[in-house]
Amino acid sequence: MKAFRFLAVVLLVLVLLPPAARSAAEEHGEAGHESGGSGFIWKVVNFAVLFGAMFFFLRKPLGAMLAKRVDVVREVLEDARQDREKAEAKLAEAQARAAALENEASRLKEQAAVEGREETKRIRALAVRETERIKTLASQEVAFQLQAGIRDLKEYTAELAAGLAEERIKKRLTQSDQSDLIDRSIERLKEIREA
């Protein structure tokens, strides 16, 4: 808004100044040449008009270009935020699975203890050995399930990461980049063969 007011004032000065300058020059008998002060004023006015016009005409294209750049940066930040949210969701899922495995381990240990007490009532000597065996089996089962769960989670995470990486590489890798990679690989193979 300030720029528009400034441009309006400059145009008003341009419209009103030439007749006033001509009439003043005619009164002093200087119709054919300008004095040093008025030449400077005209240069300043020309400068102001030039840059006012440049501002007026270039403001929208430059603004659009900057807005587009801001949109690109905003999209990149949004993609990063979404990737972070996905990773956090996977982490929460992994933590939930680990908690479930711990609960299962606790449940199995409690069950083994109950069975051990029942066996103690029947046969004391056999109950001690049976309880230890059940606890060992339960611990091994929990450890096995935990390792299997972690392995499954790692495989899933690796597949997801590989898929995301493949998508990003496909988006960013141009035909010329592929040609360059092939050429470099051929050069390396030649060097290895020569060595």
C-alpha positions in Angstrom: 0.0 0.0 0.0 2.9 2.4 0.8 4.5 1.6 -2.6 1.2 2.5 -4.3 1.0 5.8 -2.4 4.6 6.6 -3.3 4.0 5.8 -7.0 0.9 8.0 -7.0 2.8 10.9 -5.4 5.6 10.5 -8.0 3.2 10.5 -10.9 1.4 13.6 -9.5 4.8 15.4 -9.3 5.6 14.4 -12.8 2.3 15.7 -14.1 2.4 19.0 -12.2 6.2 19.7 -12.4 6.8 20.1 -16.2 4.2 23.0 -16.6 5.5 24.7 -13.5 9.1 24.3 -14.6 8.3 25.6 -18.1 6.5 28.7 -16.8 9.3 29.5 -14.4 11.9 29.1 -17.2 9.9 31.3 -19.5 9.7 34.0 -16.8 13.5 34.0 -16.4 14.2 33.8 -20.1 15.7 30.3 -19.9 13.4 28.4 -22.2 16.2 26.6 -24.1 18.3 25.2 -21.3 17.9 23.8 -17.8 19.8 25.1 -14.7 22.0 22.6 -12.8 19.5 22.2 -9.9 16.5 21.4 -12.1 18.6 18.9 -14.1 19.4 17.1 -10.9 15.7 17.1 -9.9 14.8 15.6 -13.2 17.4 12.9 -12.7 16.0 12.1 -9.3 12.5 12.1 -10.7 13.5 9.8 -13.6 15.3 7.6 -11.1 12.1 7.4 -8.9 9.9 6.8 -11.9 12.2 4.0 -13.2 12.4 2.1 -9.9 8.7 2.8 -9.1 7.8 1.2 -12.4 10.2 -1.7 -11.9 8.7 -2.3 -8.5 5.2 -2.1 -9.8 5.8 -4.5 -12.7 8.2 -6.9 -11.0 6.4 -7.2 -7.6 3.9 -9.9 -8.7 6.3 -12.2 -10.6 8.9 -12.0 -7.8 6.2 -12.5 -5.2 4.9 -15.6 -7.1 8.4 -17.0 -7.5 9.1 -16.6 -3.7 5.7 -18.0 -2.9 6.5 -21.1 -5.0 9.8 -21.5 -3.3 8.1 -21.3 0.1 5.6 -23.9 -1.1 8.4 -26.3 -2.1 10.1 -25.9 1.3 6.8 -26.4 3.0 6.2 -29.6 1.1 9.6 -30.9 2.0 9.0 -30.1 5.6 5.6 -31.8 5.4 7.2 -34.9 3.9 9.8 -35.0 6.7 7.0 -34.6 9.3 5.0 -37.4 7.8 8.1 -39.7 7.7 8.8 -38.8 11.3 5.2 -39.6 12.3 5.4 -42.9 10.5 8.6 -43.8 12.3 7.1 -42.8 15.6 4.0 -44.9 14.9 6.3 -47.9 14.1 8.3 -47.3 17.3 5.0 -47.2 19.4 3.9 -50.4 17.7 7.2 -52.0 18.5 7.0 -50.9 22.1 3.4 -52.2 22.4 4.5 -55.5 21.0 7.4 -55.6 23.4 5.1 -54.8 26.3 2.7 -57.5 25.1 5.6 -60.0 25.1 6.6 -59.0 28.6 3.0 -59.4 29.7 2.9 -62.8 28.1 6.1 -63.7 29.9 4.7 -62.6 33.2 1.5 -64.6 32.5 3.5 -67.7 31.6 5.7 -67.3 34.7 2.6 -67.0 36.9 1.1 -70.1 35.2 4.2 -72.1 35.8 4.2 -71.1 39.5 0.6 -72.2 39.9 1.3 -75.5 38.3 4.4 -75.9 40.5 2.3 -75.4 43.6 -0.2 -78.0 42.5 2.5 -80.5 41.8 4.0 -79.7 45.2 0.8 -80.7 46.8 0.8 -84.1 45.0 4.4 -85.0 45.0 6.9 -82.7 46.7 10.1 -84.1 45.1 8.7 -84.2 41.6 7.2 -80.8 42.0 10.6 -79.0 42.4 12.0 -80.6 39.3 8.8 -79.9 37.3 8.6 -76.3 38.4 12.2 -75.6 37.3 11.6 -77.3 33.9 8.4 -75.3 33.3 10.2 -72.0 34.3 13.0 -72.8 31.9 10.7 -73.7 29.1 8.7 -70.5 29.7 11.8 -68.4 29.7 13.0 -70.0 26.5 9.6 -69.6 24.9 9.5 -66.0 25.9 13.0 -65.4 24.7 12.2 -67.2 21.4 9.0 -65.2 20.9 10.8 -62.0 21.7 13.6 -62.8 19.3 11.0 -63.8 16.6 9.1 -60.6 17.2 12.2 -58.5 17.0 13.3 -60.3 13.9 9.9 -59.8 12.3 10.0 -56.1 13.3 13.5 -55.6 11.9 12.6 -57.3 8.6 9.5 -55.2 8.3 11.4 -52.0 9.1 14.1 -53.0 6.6 11.5 -53.6 3.9 9.8 -50.3 4.7 13.1 -48.4 4.7 14.2 -50.1 1.4 10.8 -49.3 -0.2 11.0 -45.6 0.9 14.6 -45.3 -0.2 13.7 -46.9 -3.6 10.8 -44.5 -4.1 13.0 -41.5 -3.2 15.8 -42.7 -5.5 13.4 -43.2 -8.3 12.0 -39.7 -7.9 15.4 -38.0 -7.7 17.5 -40.2 -10.1 17.3 -38.8 -13.7 18.3 -40.6 -16.8 21.7 -38.8 -16.9 22.3 -39.7 -13.3 21.7 -43.4 -14.2 24.1 -43.1 -17.2 26.8 -41.5 -15.0 26.4 -44.3 -12.4 26.7 -47.0 -15.1 29.8 -45.3 -16.6 31.5 -45.0 -13.2 30.7 -48.7 -12.5 32.3 -49.7 -15.8 35.4 -47.6 -15.0 35.7 -49.3 -11.6 35.4 -52.7 -13.1 38.1 -51.8 -15.6 40.4 -50.6 -12.7 39.7 -53.8 -10.8 40.4 -56.0 -13.8 43.7 -54.1 -14.5 44.8 -54.4 -10.9 
